[in-house]
Amino acid sequence: GAVVSQHPSRVICKSGTSVKIECRSLDFQATTMFWYRQFPKQSLMLMATSNEGSKATYEQGVEKDKFLINHASLTLSTLTVTSAHPEDSSFYICSARSPNGAGEQYFGPGTRLTVT
Amino acid sequence: ILNVEQSPQSLHVQEGDSTNFTCSFPSSNFYALHWYRWETAKSPEALFVMTLNGDEKKKGRISATLNTKEGYSYLYIKGSQPEDSATYLCAPYYKLSFGAGTTVTVRA
């Protein structure tokens, strides 16, 4: 099956710093990738849709200036959490849409961000 | 139905018993419905992609049906095993935010 990697798996950063998370589709090209966030004891919340070569589409309530998304190639999307605060501590997970017609998603392993 | 709803939110099943749960979604402009299985400490994994009304998909002891006219899909687990313990998520194609999921715990 298709493989999506995510790096880093865990990161601890200080308040006010920025953190970049990478999402890569390893064996297929993904024109569309997605970034999710999981709040404690809740399901996955879609943050934004990342389209290769164009601006990301953010869901309502997600600050685009805080969560910068770049999808510069067909296999890489990055999420940068800028000026991180403790409330940004969360589990972030990306997925890449399959290039076949039904469009199922293949998920990365997620990144646990802790802001101190 | 304006959003994706899954019920029940959690299930406790005795090993060997069968169970089922529901995903409800807006029936207008339907394209496809995806079911995912999310085990603790792992990534969500695609189970089924349902596209046609009346579709039934099967993978081992797990199967799913689809009713696009009334906007629901059922997922069935036959003869539950401890390894079936996971959160099962559904999402319609056009709206990729998931329902809250149904967390299944199978007791040995």
gemmi code that builds the backbone of each chain (N, CA, C; Angstrom):
import gemmi

chains = {
    "A": [
        ("GLY", (0.812, -1.199, 0.000), (0.000, 0.000, 0.000), (0.844, 1.248, 0.000)),
        ("ALA", (0.212, 2.381, -0.239), (0.909, 3.652, -0.288), (1.440, 4.027, 1.092)),
        ("VAL", (2.593, 4.681, 1.104), (3.241, 5.035, 2.367), (3.397, 6.540, 2.452)),
        ("VAL", (3.035, 7.057, 3.607), (3.217, 8.477, 3.892), (4.071, 8.599, 5.146)),
        ("SER", (5.115, 9.365, 5.052), (5.968, 9.561, 6.227), (5.757, 10.967, 6.772)),
        ("GLN", (6.065, 11.111, 8.039), (5.902, 12.397, 8.691), (7.090, 12.585, 9.631)),
        ("HIS", (7.619, 13.789, 9.632), (8.818, 14.037, 10.445), (8.780, 15.435, 11.019)),
        ("PRO", (9.086, 15.631, 12.283), (9.494, 14.593, 13.245), (8.272, 13.890, 13.837)),
        ("SER", (8.496, 12.837, 14.555), (7.399, 12.143, 15.209), (7.043, 12.831, 16.533)),
        ("ARG", (8.061, 13.405, 17.149), (7.827, 14.155, 18.394), (8.720, 15.385, 18.381)),
        ("VAL", (8.197, 16.469, 18.881), (9.033, 17.667, 19.000), (8.580, 18.465, 20.218)),
        ("ILE", (9.566, 18.953, 20.930), (9.317, 19.839, 22.067), (9.972, 21.165, 21.744)),
        ("CYS", (9.234, 22.225, 21.855), (9.819, 23.532, 21.549), (9.383, 24.536, 22.606)),
        ("LYS", (10.099, 25.638, 22.634), (9.780, 26.691, 23.600), (8.754, 27.644, 23.011)),
        ("SER", (7.980, 28.196, 23.881), (6.957, 29.157, 23.475), (7.595, 30.308, 22.691)),
        ("GLY", (6.980, 30.660, 21.582), (7.493, 31.755, 20.761), (8.324, 31.309, 19.582)),
        ("THR", (8.753, 30.079, 19.583), (9.546, 29.559, 18.464), (8.626, 28.946, 17.420)),
        ("SER", (9.213, 28.624, 16.270), (8.449, 28.016, 15.176), (8.908, 26.587, 14.956)),
        ("VAL", (7.991, 25.772, 14.530), (8.280, 24.358, 14.304), (7.754, 23.956, 12.935)),
        ("LYS", (8.590, 23.226, 12.193), (8.159, 22.761, 10.871), (7.974, 21.254, 10.905)),
        ("ILE", (6.848, 20.806, 10.359), (6.544, 19.375, 10.264), (6.455, 19.021, 8.784)),
        ("GLU", (7.120, 17.937, 8.411), (7.120, 17.511, 7.006), (6.237, 16.292, 6.795)),
        ("CYS", (5.563, 16.280, 5.677), (4.734, 15.149, 5.290), (5.132, 14.744, 3.880)),
        ("ARG", (5.527, 13.495, 3.712), (5.979, 13.031, 2.404), (5.212, 11.791, 1.958)),
        ("SER", (4.804, 11.783, 0.702), (4.266, 10.559, 0.106), (5.457, 9.863, -0.547)),
        ("LEU", (5.709, 8.634, -0.120), (6.963, 7.979, -0.498), (6.892, 7.237, -1.825)),
        ("ASP", (5.753, 6.732, -2.185), (5.705, 5.909, -3.391), (4.583, 6.308, -4.335)),
        ("PHE", (4.073, 7.508, -4.167), (3.096, 7.999, -5.126), (3.118, 9.522, -5.082)),
        ("GLN", (2.600, 10.112, -6.129), (2.532, 11.570, -6.187), (1.168, 12.019, -5.690)),
        ("ALA", (1.186, 12.974, -4.819), (-0.050, 13.448, -4.207), (-0.251, 14.924, -4.507)),
        ("THR", (-1.217, 15.198, -5.352), (-1.499, 16.599, -5.636), (-2.214, 17.263, -4.460)),
        ("THR", (-2.828, 16.432, -3.640), (-3.565, 16.967, -2.503), (-3.148, 16.260, -1.226)),
        ("MET", (-2.798, 17.035, -0.246), (-2.493, 16.514, 1.086), (-3.334, 17.277, 2.093)),
        ("PHE", (-3.514, 16.675, 3.240), (-4.368, 17.262, 4.272), (-3.629, 17.298, 5.600)),
        ("TRP", (-3.927, 18.309, 6.362), (-3.369, 18.426, 7.706), (-4.503, 18.401, 8.714)),
        ("TYR", (-4.315, 17.536, 9.711), (-5.307, 17.368, 10.756), (-4.670, 17.628, 12.109)),
        ("ARG", (-5.529, 17.916, 13.037), (-5.104, 18.074, 14.421), (-6.067, 17.275, 15.277)),
        ("GLN", (-5.516, 16.613, 16.268), (-6.380, 15.869, 17.166), (-6.311, 16.490, 18.544)),
        ("PHE", (-7.442, 16.937, 19.031), (-7.516, 17.428, 20.396), (-7.751, 16.236, 21.311)),
        ("PRO", (-7.382, 16.390, 22.570), (-7.520, 15.261, 23.503), (-8.924, 14.669, 23.488)),
        ("LYS", (-8.977, 13.376, 23.354), (-10.225, 12.615, 23.409), (-11.202, 13.016, 22.302)),
        ("GLN", (-10.698, 13.563, 21.228), (-11.559, 13.922, 20.115), (-11.035, 13.302, 18.828)),
        ("SER", (-11.839, 13.400, 17.788), (-11.446, 12.840, 16.506), (-10.545, 13.817, 15.768)),
        ("LEU", (-10.242, 13.481, 14.549), (-9.364, 14.317, 13.744), (-10.121, 15.532, 13.222)),
        ("MET", (-9.509, 16.699, 13.395), (-10.097, 17.931, 12.895), (-9.289, 18.399, 11.696)),
        ("LEU", (-9.954, 18.527, 10.568), (-9.258, 18.990, 9.381), (-8.863, 20.444, 9.566)),
        ("MET", (-7.581, 20.725, 9.381), (-7.090, 22.099, 9.498), (-7.067, 22.773, 8.133)),
        ("ALA", (-6.512, 22.043, 7.152), (-6.337, 22.672, 5.843), (-6.098, 21.613, 4.790)),
        ("THR", (-6.414, 21.997, 3.573), (-6.148, 21.165, 2.407), (-4.999, 21.807, 1.644)),
        ("SER", (-3.989, 21.012, 1.395), (-2.781, 21.507, 0.756), (-2.736, 21.013, -0.692)),
        ("ASN", (-2.716, 21.925, -1.618), (-2.676, 21.577, -3.038), (-1.331, 21.970, -3.630)),
        ("GLU", (-0.730, 21.033, -4.332), (0.585, 21.265, -4.900), (0.567, 22.463, -5.832)),
        ("GLY", (1.472, 23.385, -5.604), (1.613, 24.531, -6.478), (0.638, 25.656, -6.241)),
        ("SER", (-0.217, 25.534, -5.262), (-1.157, 26.626, -4.989), (-1.321, 26.817, -3.490)),
        ("LYS", (-2.048, 27.843, -3.135), (-2.234, 28.137, -1.708), (-3.122, 27.100, -1.055)),
        ("ALA", (-2.845, 26.864, 0.198), (-3.660, 25.918, 0.955), (-5.036, 26.511, 1.242)),
        ("THR", (-5.988, 25.637, 1.393), (-7.342, 26.043, 1.773), (-7.542, 25.714, 3.237)),
        ("TYR", (-7.774, 26.730, 4.035), (-7.885, 26.538, 5.473), (-9.341, 26.398, 5.896)),
        ("GLU", (-9.558, 25.557, 6.888), (-10.901, 25.410, 7.445), (-11.204, 26.609, 8.344)),
        ("GLN", (-12.479, 26.820, 8.521), (-12.908, 27.945, 9.340), (-12.330, 27.825, 10.738)),
        ("GLY", (-11.809, 28.923, 11.233), (-11.269, 28.945, 12.586), (-9.789, 28.613, 12.677)),
        ("VAL", (-9.191, 28.219, 11.570), (-7.756, 27.906, 11.572), (-6.995, 29.123, 11.045)),
        ("GLU", (-6.049, 29.606, 11.857), (-5.325, 30.823, 11.470), (-4.253, 30.510, 10.434)),
        ("LYS", (-4.410, 31.033, 9.258), (-3.458, 30.731, 8.180), (-2.088, 31.327, 8.440)),
        ("ASP", (-2.041, 32.433, 9.174), (-0.739, 33.043, 9.453), (0.007, 32.312, 10.558)),
        ("LYS", (-0.718, 31.540, 11.303), (-0.088, 30.782, 12.383), (0.338, 29.402, 11.907)),
        ("PHE", (-0.479, 28.810, 11.087), (-0.199, 27.470, 10.579), (0.089, 27.600, 9.077)),
        ("LEU", (1.378, 27.761, 8.773), (1.779, 27.986, 7.386), (1.947, 26.650, 6.680)),
        ("ILE", (1.295, 26.510, 5.551), (1.372, 25.265, 4.802), (1.972, 25.535, 3.442)),
        ("ASN", (2.934, 24.689, 3.095), (3.587, 24.790, 1.792), (3.597, 23.422, 1.137)),
        ("HIS", (3.181, 23.373, -0.107), (3.136, 22.092, -0.842), (3.902, 22.303, -2.127)),
        ("ALA", (5.236, 22.314, -1.984), (6.083, 22.729, -3.091), (6.303, 21.648, -4.135)),
        ("SER", (6.075, 20.403, -3.777), (6.267, 19.329, -4.749), (5.151, 18.318, -4.601)),
        ("LEU", (5.113, 17.379, -5.515), (4.040, 16.380, -5.502), (4.218, 15.334, -4.410)),
        ("THR", (5.322, 15.412, -3.680), (5.545, 14.420, -2.636), (5.808, 15.037, -1.273)),
        ("LEU", (5.741, 16.351, -1.164), (6.081, 16.983, 0.099), (5.164, 18.146, 0.425)),
        ("SER", (4.613, 18.102, 1.612), (3.887, 19.245, 2.160), (4.452, 19.521, 3.544)),
        ("THR", (4.559, 20.787, 3.897), (5.064, 21.134, 5.227), (4.057, 22.009, 5.960)),
        ("LEU", (4.004, 21.799, 7.258), (3.182, 22.620, 8.149), (4.137, 23.293, 9.125)),
        ("THR", (4.133, 24.603, 9.168), (4.960, 25.336, 10.117), (4.061, 26.019, 11.132)),
        ("VAL", (4.261, 25.651, 12.379), (3.531, 26.302, 13.467), (4.388, 27.483, 13.903)),
        ("THR", (3.924, 28.680, 13.643), (4.724, 29.869, 13.939), (4.388, 30.420, 15.312)),
        ("SER", (5.392, 30.978, 15.958), (5.225, 31.576, 17.280), (4.364, 30.669, 18.166)),
        ("ALA", (4.865, 29.475, 18.348), (4.080, 28.449, 19.047), (3.778, 28.850, 20.490)),
        ("HIS", (2.602, 28.459, 20.927), (2.174, 28.667, 22.315), (1.781, 27.319, 22.901)),
        ("PRO", (1.749, 27.234, 24.211), (1.374, 25.956, 24.826), (0.043, 25.398, 24.312)),
        ("GLU", (-0.892, 26.259, 23.969), (-2.185, 25.751, 23.479), (-2.087, 25.125, 22.087)),
        ("ASP", (-0.932, 25.300, 21.434), (-0.727, 24.632, 20.141), (-0.245, 23.198, 20.328)),
        ("SER", (0.056, 22.848, 21.560), (0.479, 21.473, 21.830), (-0.647, 20.533, 21.424)),
        ("SER", (-0.306, 19.579, 20.599), (-1.342, 18.698, 20.064), (-0.690, 17.610, 19.230)),
        ("PHE", (-1.533, 16.751, 18.701), (-1.094, 15.716, 17.769), (-1.502, 16.166, 16.380)),
        ("TYR", (-0.513, 16.334, 15.503), (-0.767, 16.769, 14.134), (-0.498, 15.590, 13.202)),
        ("ILE", (-1.438, 15.358, 12.294), (-1.286, 14.227, 11.387), (-1.622, 14.676, 9.969)),
        ("CYS", (-0.844, 14.192, 9.030), (-1.106, 14.563, 7.648), (-1.594, 13.343, 6.887)),
        ("SER", (-2.200, 13.587, 5.756), (-2.577, 12.502, 4.867), (-2.405, 12.966, 3.431)),
        ("ALA", (-2.260, 12.007, 2.556), (-2.140, 12.294, 1.133), (-3.235, 11.550, 0.403)),
        ("ARG", (-3.848, 12.225, -0.513), (-4.949, 11.589, -1.236), (-4.410, 10.685, -2.330)),
        ("SER", (-4.997, 9.495, -2.387), (-4.602, 8.547, -3.419), (-4.891, 9.121, -4.798)),
        ("PRO", (-4.019, 8.869, -5.754), (-4.269, 9.384, -7.101), (-5.363, 8.625, -7.856)),
        ("ASN", (-5.848, 7.499, -7.303), (-6.901, 6.776, -8.018), (-8.236, 7.470, -7.796)),
        ("GLY", (-9.238, 7.025, -8.502), (-10.498, 7.751, -8.579), (-11.246, 7.934, -7.280)),
        ("ALA", (-11.180, 6.938, -6.385), (-11.993, 7.018, -5.177), (-11.393, 7.930, -4.130)),
        ("GLY", (-10.136, 8.251, -4.253), (-9.526, 9.275, -3.418), (-9.368, 8.982, -1.952)),
        ("GLU", (-9.148, 7.734, -1.573), (-8.923, 7.496, -0.146), (-7.608, 8.124, 0.277)),
        ("GLN", (-7.507, 8.311, 1.575), (-6.336, 8.992, 2.101), (-5.396, 7.996, 2.751)),
        ("TYR", (-4.123, 8.285, 2.619), (-3.101, 7.529, 3.316), (-2.468, 8.462, 4.330)),
        ("PHE", (-2.440, 7.988, 5.559), (-2.038, 8.853, 6.660), (-0.586, 8.658, 7.059)),
        ("GLY", (0.017, 9.747, 7.482), (1.314, 9.664, 8.113), (1.161, 9.208, 9.551)),
        ("PRO", (2.262, 8.965, 10.226), (2.211, 8.470, 11.607), (1.927, 9.553, 12.638)),
        ("GLY", (1.921, 10.810, 12.223), (1.596, 11.881, 13.159), (2.813, 12.467, 13.843)),
        ("THR", (2.629, 13.671, 14.351), (3.674, 14.387, 15.087), (3.075, 14.898, 16.389)),
        ("ARG", (3.713, 14.552, 17.480), (3.281, 15.056, 18.790), (4.082, 16.311, 19.097)),
        ("LEU", (3.410, 17.428, 19.118), (4.061, 18.709, 19.420), (3.757, 19.117, 20.849)),
        ("THR", (4.809, 19.422, 21.580), (4.661, 19.945, 22.934), (5.365, 21.288, 22.996)),
        ("VAL", (4.633, 22.309, 23.381), (5.194, 23.652, 23.496), (5.298, 23.998, 24.973)),
        ("THR", (6.512, 24.286, 25.399), (6.721, 24.558, 26.835), (6.803, 26.046, 27.124)),
    ],
    "B": [
        ("ILE", (-29.280, 15.873, 7.970), (-27.947, 15.687, 8.511), (-27.011, 16.716, 7.861)),
        ("LEU", (-26.414, 17.570, 8.676), (-25.525, 18.579, 8.129), (-24.069, 18.145, 8.189)),
        ("ASN", (-23.761, 17.313, 9.178), (-22.390, 16.867, 9.339), (-22.373, 15.349, 9.416)),
        ("VAL", (-21.170, 14.845, 9.502), (-21.032, 13.399, 9.653), (-21.281, 13.033, 11.113)),
        ("GLU", (-22.106, 12.065, 11.320), (-22.395, 11.610, 12.675), (-22.169, 10.110, 12.747)),
        ("GLN", (-21.526, 9.692, 13.809), (-21.313, 8.272, 14.015), (-21.898, 7.863, 15.359)),
        ("SER", (-22.529, 6.716, 15.349), (-23.096, 6.231, 16.606), (-23.018, 4.715, 16.659)),
        ("PRO", (-22.842, 4.171, 17.858), (-22.593, 4.917, 19.087), (-21.162, 5.431, 19.122)),
        ("GLN", (-20.848, 6.214, 20.107), (-19.492, 6.740, 20.221), (-18.526, 5.656, 20.672)),
        ("SER", (-19.014, 4.731, 21.483), (-18.160, 3.633, 21.909), (-18.979, 2.368, 22.084)),
        ("LEU", (-18.273, 1.270, 21.941), (-18.894, -0.049, 22.041), (-17.957, -0.981, 22.796)),
        ("HIS", (-18.520, -1.750, 23.694), (-17.751, -2.806, 24.330), (-18.384, -4.126, 23.922)),
        ("VAL", (-17.566, -4.968, 23.331), (-18.082, -6.209, 22.757), (-17.308, -7.391, 23.340)),
        ("GLN", (-18.029, -8.447, 23.610), (-17.379, -9.662, 24.093), (-16.762, -10.387, 22.901)),
        ("GLU", (-15.596, -10.939, 23.102), (-14.948, -11.703, 22.040), (-15.890, -12.759, 21.484)),
        ("GLY", (-15.948, -12.803, 20.163), (-16.815, -13.775, 19.521), (-18.175, -13.219, 19.131)),
        ("ASP", (-18.584, -12.136, 19.776), (-19.874, -11.524, 19.439), (-19.729, -10.685, 18.177)),
        ("SER", (-20.848, -10.460, 17.512), (-20.869, -9.587, 16.343), (-21.447, -8.243, 16.737)),
        ("THR", (-21.099, -7.225, 16.011), (-21.580, -5.889, 16.326), (-21.676, -5.051, 15.055)),
        ("ASN", (-22.356, -3.934, 15.161), (-22.411, -3.015, 14.026), (-22.628, -1.605, 14.540)),
        ("PHE", (-22.284, -0.638, 13.724), (-22.463, 0.756, 14.083), (-22.660, 1.578, 12.821)),
        ("THR", (-23.027, 2.842, 13.031), (-23.576, 3.644, 11.933), (-22.769, 4.894, 11.651)),
        ("CYS", (-22.733, 5.252, 10.388), (-22.222, 6.546, 9.942), (-23.333, 7.224, 9.154)),
        ("SER", (-23.724, 8.416, 9.597), (-24.742, 9.175, 8.878), (-24.092, 10.397, 8.248)),
        ("PHE", (-24.517, 10.707, 7.036), (-23.879, 11.805, 6.311), (-24.911, 12.488, 5.425)),
        ("PRO", (-24.645, 13.722, 5.028), (-25.579, 14.397, 4.118), (-25.679, 13.620, 2.810)),
        ("SER", (-26.897, 13.363, 2.367), (-27.083, 12.524, 1.187), (-27.002, 13.297, -0.130)),
        ("SER", (-27.025, 14.615, -0.043), (-26.967, 15.386, -1.291), (-25.539, 15.425, -1.824)),
        ("ASN", (-25.408, 15.438, -3.144), (-24.091, 15.527, -3.789), (-23.118, 14.451, -3.338)),
        ("PHE", (-23.627, 13.259, -3.169), (-22.768, 12.177, -2.695), (-21.794, 11.770, -3.790)),
        ("TYR", (-20.551, 11.489, -3.375), (-19.564, 10.981, -4.323), (-18.980, 9.659, -3.837)),
        ("ALA", (-18.525, 9.664, -2.611), (-17.939, 8.446, -2.043), (-17.907, 8.577, -0.533)),
        ("LEU", (-17.904, 7.450, 0.141), (-17.757, 7.422, 1.599), (-16.585, 6.527, 1.937)),
        ("HIS", (-15.744, 7.022, 2.818), (-14.581, 6.251, 3.232), (-14.728, 5.804, 4.679)),
        ("TRP", (-14.347, 4.573, 4.930), (-14.232, 4.058, 6.293), (-12.756, 3.846, 6.589)),
        ("TYR", (-12.370, 4.272, 7.795), (-10.993, 4.099, 8.237), (-10.994, 3.410, 9.597)),
        ("ARG", (-9.920, 2.724, 9.830), (-9.723, 2.058, 11.115), (-8.495, 2.690, 11.751)),
        ("TRP", (-8.622, 3.074, 13.014), (-7.533, 3.790, 13.680), (-7.218, 3.100, 14.983)),
        ("GLU", (-6.127, 2.356, 14.958), (-5.683, 1.675, 16.165), (-4.786, 2.605, 16.966)),
        ("THR", (-4.794, 2.417, 18.250), (-3.979, 3.231, 19.144), (-2.519, 3.160, 18.722)),
        ("ALA", (-1.880, 4.326, 18.688), (-0.452, 4.455, 18.353), (-0.133, 4.110, 16.897)),
        ("LYS", (-1.153, 4.027, 16.067), (-0.922, 3.794, 14.637), (-1.635, 4.862, 13.824)),
        ("SER", (-1.355, 4.894, 12.522), (-2.037, 5.846, 11.640), (-3.385, 5.268, 11.223)),
        ("PRO", (-4.364, 6.137, 10.970), (-5.613, 5.633, 10.390), (-5.336, 4.899, 9.085)),
        ("GLU", (-6.077, 3.822, 8.894), (-5.846, 2.990, 7.721), (-7.158, 2.851, 6.968)),
        ("ALA", (-7.118, 3.037, 5.655), (-8.340, 2.932, 4.859), (-8.868, 1.512, 4.895)),
        ("LEU", (-10.156, 1.379, 5.184), (-10.817, 0.074, 5.193), (-11.603, -0.120, 3.900)),
        ("PHE", (-12.526, 0.785, 3.663), (-13.405, 0.663, 2.503), (-13.614, 2.026, 1.855)),
        ("VAL", (-13.812, 1.983, 0.558), (-14.309, 3.139, -0.174), (-15.633, 2.716, -0.787)),
        ("MET", (-16.700, 3.364, -0.392), (-18.038, 3.004, -0.843), (-18.517, 4.082, -1.804)),
        ("THR", (-18.988, 3.666, -2.943), (-19.420, 4.654, -3.921), (-20.849, 4.469, -4.407)),
        ("LEU", (-21.327, 3.246, -4.496), (-22.645, 3.009, -5.096), (-23.705, 2.702, -4.050)),
        ("ASN", (-24.877, 3.242, -4.251), (-25.991, 2.942, -3.359), (-26.229, 1.441, -3.354)),
        ("GLY", (-26.352, 0.871, -2.175), (-26.556, -0.559, -2.081), (-25.264, -1.364, -2.052)),
        ("ASP", (-24.151, -0.667, -2.183), (-22.834, -1.310, -2.150), (-22.648, -2.084, -0.853)),
        ("GLU", (-21.973, -3.213, -0.952), (-21.535, -3.919, 0.242), (-20.095, -4.330, -0.002)),
        ("LYS", (-19.238, -3.948, 0.960), (-17.822, -4.311, 0.848), (-17.470, -5.195, 2.038)),
        ("LYS", (-16.483, -6.077, 1.812), (-16.108, -7.001, 2.868), (-14.596, -7.150, 2.911)),
        ("LYS", (-14.087, -7.217, 4.133), (-12.657, -7.432, 4.329), (-12.521, -8.319, 5.555)),
        ("GLY", (-12.350, -9.604, 5.295), (-12.272, -10.530, 6.418), (-13.598, -10.586, 7.154)),
        ("ARG", (-13.557, -10.301, 8.445), (-14.783, -10.353, 9.249), (-15.509, -9.006, 9.293)),
        ("ILE", (-14.959, -8.030, 8.621), (-15.550, -6.693, 8.638), (-16.221, -6.421, 7.298)),
        ("SER", (-17.423, -5.891, 7.365), (-18.127, -5.541, 6.133), (-18.849, -4.225, 6.326)),
        ("ALA", (-19.226, -3.610, 5.211), (-19.917, -2.330, 5.279), (-20.957, -2.266, 4.184)),
        ("THR", (-22.049, -1.571, 4.479), (-23.105, -1.339, 3.489), (-23.312, 0.160, 3.349)),
        ("LEU", (-23.953, 0.533, 2.259), (-24.115, 1.948, 1.960), (-25.516, 2.238, 1.443)),
        ("ASN", (-26.123, 3.274, 1.995), (-27.400, 3.785, 1.492), (-27.207, 5.271, 1.238)),
        ("THR", (-27.030, 5.618, -0.030), (-26.750, 7.015, -0.350), (-28.015, 7.867, -0.367)),
        ("LYS", (-29.151, 7.227, -0.559), (-30.403, 8.003, -0.634), (-30.811, 8.528, 0.729)),
        ("GLU", (-30.604, 7.703, 1.740), (-30.965, 8.144, 3.088), (-29.746, 8.614, 3.878)),
        ("GLY", (-28.581, 8.457, 3.314), (-27.368, 9.005, 3.922), (-26.862, 8.247, 5.130)),
        ("TYR", (-26.668, 6.937, 4.983), (-26.051, 6.212, 6.081), (-25.279, 5.013, 5.556)),
        ("SER", (-24.340, 4.610, 6.380), (-23.553, 3.419, 6.107), (-23.406, 2.659, 7.410)),
        ("TYR", (-23.499, 1.343, 7.327), (-23.286, 0.499, 8.492), (-21.969, -0.240, 8.341)),
        ("LEU", (-21.264, -0.380, 9.455), (-20.092, -1.225, 9.447), (-20.352, -2.364, 10.425)),
        ("TYR", (-20.071, -3.577, 9.979), (-20.336, -4.777, 10.766), (-19.025, -5.483, 11.082)),
        ("ILE", (-18.929, -5.975, 12.295), (-17.811, -6.843, 12.657), (-18.414, -8.159, 13.129)),
        ("LYS", (-18.032, -9.215, 12.441), (-18.575, -10.540, 12.753), (-17.575, -11.293, 13.608)),
        ("GLY", (-18.054, -11.890, 14.700), (-17.143, -12.674, 15.539), (-15.951, -11.852, 16.024)),
        ("SER", (-16.234, -10.777, 16.721), (-15.201, -9.820, 17.125), (-14.027, -10.484, 17.836)),
        ("GLN", (-12.852, -9.989, 17.533), (-11.620, -10.442, 18.158), (-10.929, -9.251, 18.807)),
        ("PRO", (-10.077, -9.484, 19.807), (-9.391, -8.358, 20.463), (-8.664, -7.447, 19.485)),
        ("GLU", (-8.149, -8.009, 18.402), (-7.425, -7.179, 17.428), (-8.339, -6.251, 16.641)),
        ("ASP", (-9.642, -6.423, 16.781), (-10.585, -5.497, 16.144), (-10.757, -4.225, 16.959)),
        ("SER", (-10.207, -4.205, 18.155), (-10.318, -3.011, 19.002), (-9.633, -1.841, 18.315)),
        ("ALA", (-10.397, -0.794, 18.062), (-9.884, 0.375, 17.334), (-11.000, 1.404, 17.297)),
        ("THR", (-10.658, 2.581, 16.795), (-11.685, 3.578, 16.490), (-11.945, 3.528, 14.995)),
        ("TYR", (-13.198, 3.438, 14.637), (-13.586, 3.348, 13.238), (-14.169, 4.699, 12.826)),
        ("LEU", (-13.560, 5.287, 11.801), (-13.937, 6.626, 11.349), (-14.556, 6.546, 9.962)),
        ("CYS", (-15.520, 7.413, 9.721), (-16.038, 7.517, 8.363), (-15.942, 8.965, 7.907)),
        ("ALA", (-15.833, 9.166, 6.620), (-15.772, 10.518, 6.056), (-16.283, 10.472, 4.633)),
        ("PRO", (-17.229, 11.351, 4.299), (-17.616, 11.458, 2.904), (-16.520, 12.173, 2.130)),
        ("TYR", (-16.423, 11.891, 0.867), (-15.317, 12.376, 0.047), (-15.203, 13.888, 0.042)),
        ("TYR", (-16.340, 14.566, -0.019), (-16.273, 16.004, -0.213), (-15.928, 16.759, 1.064)),
        ("LYS", (-16.088, 16.107, 2.177), (-15.850, 16.802, 3.446), (-14.965, 15.896, 4.267)),
        ("LEU", (-13.720, 16.240, 4.310), (-12.773, 15.276, 4.852), (-12.599, 15.335, 6.348)),
        ("SER", (-13.371, 16.149, 7.003), (-13.379, 16.046, 8.462), (-14.168, 14.811, 8.840)),
        ("PHE", (-13.641, 14.103, 9.773), (-14.245, 12.835, 10.127), (-15.333, 12.995, 11.164)),
        ("GLY", (-16.185, 12.009, 11.206), (-17.073, 11.887, 12.343), (-16.229, 11.584, 13.570)),
        ("ALA", (-16.880, 11.659, 14.725), (-16.150, 11.444, 15.975), (-15.653, 10.011, 16.092)),
        ("GLY", (-16.199, 9.139, 15.281), (-15.739, 7.765, 15.304), (-16.504, 6.914, 16.293)),
        ("THR", (-16.411, 5.646, 16.092), (-16.932, 4.672, 17.042), (-15.754, 3.884, 17.555)),
        ("THR", (-15.529, 3.949, 18.851), (-14.412, 3.215, 19.446), (-14.911, 1.866, 19.917)),
        ("VAL", (-14.340, 0.829, 19.344), (-14.748, -0.541, 19.661), (-13.694, -1.174, 20.556)),
        ("THR", (-14.132, -1.707, 21.659), (-13.245, -2.435, 22.570), (-13.762, -3.856, 22.675)),
        ("VAL", (-12.939, -4.802, 22.293), (-13.341, -6.203, 22.338), (-12.683, -6.847, 23.541)),
        ("ARG", (-13.516, -7.379, 24.418), (-13.024, -7.989, 25.658), (-12.863, -9.486, 25.449)),
        ("ALA", (-11.712, -9.968, 25.859), (-11.442, -11.408, 25.731), (-12.244, -12.205, 26.754)),
    ],
}
model = gemmi.Model(1)
for chain_id, residues in chains.items():
    chain = gemmi.Chain(chain_id)
    for i, (resn, *xyz) in enumerate(residues, 1):
        res = gemmi.Residue()
        res.name, res.seqid = resn, gemmi.SeqId(i, " ")
        for name, pos in zip(("N", "CA", "C"), xyz):
            atom = gemmi.Atom()
            atom.name, atom.element = name, gemmi.Element(name[0])
            atom.pos, atom.b_iso = gemmi.Position(*pos), 0.0
            res.add_atom(atom)
        chain.add_residue(res)
    model.add_chain(chain)
structure = gemmi.Structure()
structure.add_model(model)
structure.setup_entities()
